[in-house]
Amino acid sequence: MIVQACLNGARAVSFHPALPVTPDAIARDAVAAVAAGAAELHIHVRDEDSRETLRPEFVDITVEKLRRACPGTPVGISTGEWIEKDDGRRRDFIRNWSVLPDYASVNLVETDCAAVIENLKSWGIGIEAGIWTARDAARCLELNLARDSLRLLFEINQQDKTEALSELAAIEKTLVKAARLKPVLLHGVDATVWMFIEAAFARGYSTRVGLEDGRELPDGRIAPSNAALVGAAIELKRKVAKSGV
């Protein structure tokens, strides 16, 4: 049961003054997040104009800097189809990475997800199977993707808390057997960040936190940094464990 730090995501640089987008800034932020208790790192690689990219030259330099800054800490990146907006180009870029991440997130809502997963597997890169809805969960079973995944990534995007909890319940019902065999990482976004972090700890799941998912601390204050968000999640983990929830 770990806390993964999701440092930047697809957020615009205006989202938070501490949002890291350059390789050096991402590496510095990663060091602070790991010191605060993060066991893994999840990033969205950016180019020289701060745009998301899977281009090999930018992936290679960013992952290399993270390896040097945080030796021994697993590094993962997003492969979201919106990044390159072309499935063939996405697969071609993955094939040409020289410095490989430990794992990559693949959203099962995407048409080309199975081909991307095969692409990543050929390099020995772990797969986070991104499951947003019960429909994605069913697709995970239909394509037998759980078998080849490093973990199941339950990503709940609904902002209404009742609807979000209902979606999670439907996903869990669909993947009840798979979730016994594979680790699960559960997280929300914006309004549901802390609700799902607490739910993850109560269920024995891993979770993640960082400016990709939201900028508020549990008390509603704007966090000064990713490290502060990680620290708050670690403290919540202690409280949940102490309460025996």
N, C-alpha and C positions, 0 to 999 in steps of 0.2 A: 504494500500500500504506500505509494509514493506521491509526492507533489512534483509535478512537472511545471517548469516555467515557460510560458508562451509569451515571448518578449515583444512581438510587434504585430504580427498578423497582417491583414490588409488595411490597417488603419492609416489614415492620412497623417502626415507629420503634424498637422494642426490639432490632432486629437489630444496630444499631451506633450508638453515641452521636453519630457525625458524619453520620448519614443525613440528607440535606437533603429537606425536604418543603414548606416554605413557599416562595413565589416569591422572596423575598429570599435565603433560605438556598440555594436552587437556583442563583440567579445568582452568589452569592459562591463557591460550590463550583465552578461552571463556570469562573470566572476562574482559580482555582487549577489546575484540571485542564488548561485550555488552556496556562497557563504551564508546566505539567509536560510538555507535548508533545502533548496531545489535539488532533486536527484537526477533530473533529466532536463534537456533543453529542447524546445520546439521553436523554430524560427521560420519566417518567410524571407527568403533571400531578396535583396533589392539591388538594382543597378545604380549607375552613377547619378541618375536623376530621381532616385528613391522609389522607382517603380518596381513592383514585384517581377521576378524573373526566374527562369530555370536555366538560363544560358550557362554553359559549362564554366566559362571563365569567372563568373560571379559566384556560382555555387562552390567551385573549387577554392577560391580565395577565402570565402566566408567560413566554410567548414574547416579549412586549414587553420585559420586564426582561432576558431573555437577550440580545436584540438589542442593548440598550444596554450591557450589561456586557461582551459579547464580539462587538463589531462585526466582521462578515466571517466569523464562524465558523458553519457550517451547523448548524441546530437541527432535531432530529427528535423526534417523540413517538410513543408507543405508542397503538394504537387497539384493543387486545385486547378481545374481546367480553365478557370477564368484568368489564370496567370498568363498563359501564352495564347489562349483563345484558338488553339489549333491542335487537335489531338496528335497528328503526325509529327508536328514540330515538338510537342511535349515529349513524345517517346524518343525522338531523335536526340534531343538534348540530354535526356536521361542516359542514353547509350554512350554519350560522350563525356560524362563526368569522369574526372580523374581522381578527385578526392571525395570519397563516398561517405554520405551520412550513415549513421548506424541504422536509422529507420526513416520511413517517409509515410506521411498520411495520404490516404487515397479515399476520396468520398464515393461511396457506393451508389449515390444518386446519379453519378456521371456515366454517360453511355459507354465510354471507353475504359471504365475502371478495370475490367478483367485484363485487358491488354496491358495497361499500365502496371498492374500488379505483376504480370509475367515478366515485364521489362525489368522491374525492380528486383524480382526474385533471381533473375539471371545474374545479377551483380551481388547477390547475397545480402541485399538490403532488407531489413525487417519491415513488415507492413503493419501500419495502424489502419484498421478497417473502419473508416469513418461512417457512422450510422446515425443519420439525422431523424429518421422516422421508422415506423413499423414496416413500411413498404421497403425501406432499405434493409431492414433486418431480414425480411423474407427473401430479398434478393441475395443476401449474404448466404442464406441456406441453399437457395436454388443453384447458385454458382459454386457452392462448396468452398467459399472463400475463408470461412472461419478456420479451416484446417491449416491454411498457409499463413495465417496472420500472427504477428507478434502479440497483438492484443486487439480487443474490440474497443473502439472509441465511440462512446455514446455522447453525441453532440446535440444537445437540445436547444433549438433556436427560438422556440415560441417565447414571447415576452409575458403573456398572461400566465401566471403561476399555476393556476388550475389546469389549463390546457397543457402546460409544459409537463406537469406531473403525470397527466393522463398519457401523454406521448411516451414518457419514460416507462410507464407501466406496460404499455403495449409492446414496446421494444423488448423489455425484460421477459414478457410472456412468450414472445416469439423465439427468443434466443436463450431460453432457460437452460437447455442442455449445453449449448456452446459456451455459455458463461461459466459453466462449471469446469470447463477444460482450458479456457483461455483467460488471461487477466483482462479486467475491464477498467477503462479510464472513463469517468463520467465528468462532464462539465457543462455549464450553462454559459450565457452571454448577457452582459449588461444587467438587466433587472433580476436575472436568476443566478448570477455568479455564485453568491454565497449560499443560497438555498441548496444548490446542487453540490457545492463543495462539502457542506455538512451532510447531505444525503449520501455522498460517496463514502465519507468516513464511516457513517453509520452502517453502510452495507458491506464494508470491507473492500471497496473499490479504490483504485487510485484516482487522482484528480489533477487538475492543472489550474494555474492562475497566472495572470499577467495582463499587460496592456492590450494584448490581442482580444481578450475576452471582456475586459472592463477596467475602469480607472478608479472605482470607488472602493474604499475600505469597508469592512462590515458595518461601521457606524455611519456610513454615508459620506464621510470626508473624502476628498480627492487624494489619492495616494501620491506621495512624492516620487515614487519609483517602482519599478518591477520588484526590486528587493523588498520593499515595504509590503507589497501584496503577498509575496511568498512568505515573509515573516508572519503576516496575519493568518495565512492558511495553516502554517505550522502550529501556531498558537491554538487555532480552532481544533486542529487534530488532537492536540493534548487535552483540550477541554472535553471533546467527544469521548476520547478514551477514558478519561477520569470519570465521566458521568455514566459510562457503561451503556450508552445509547445503542 
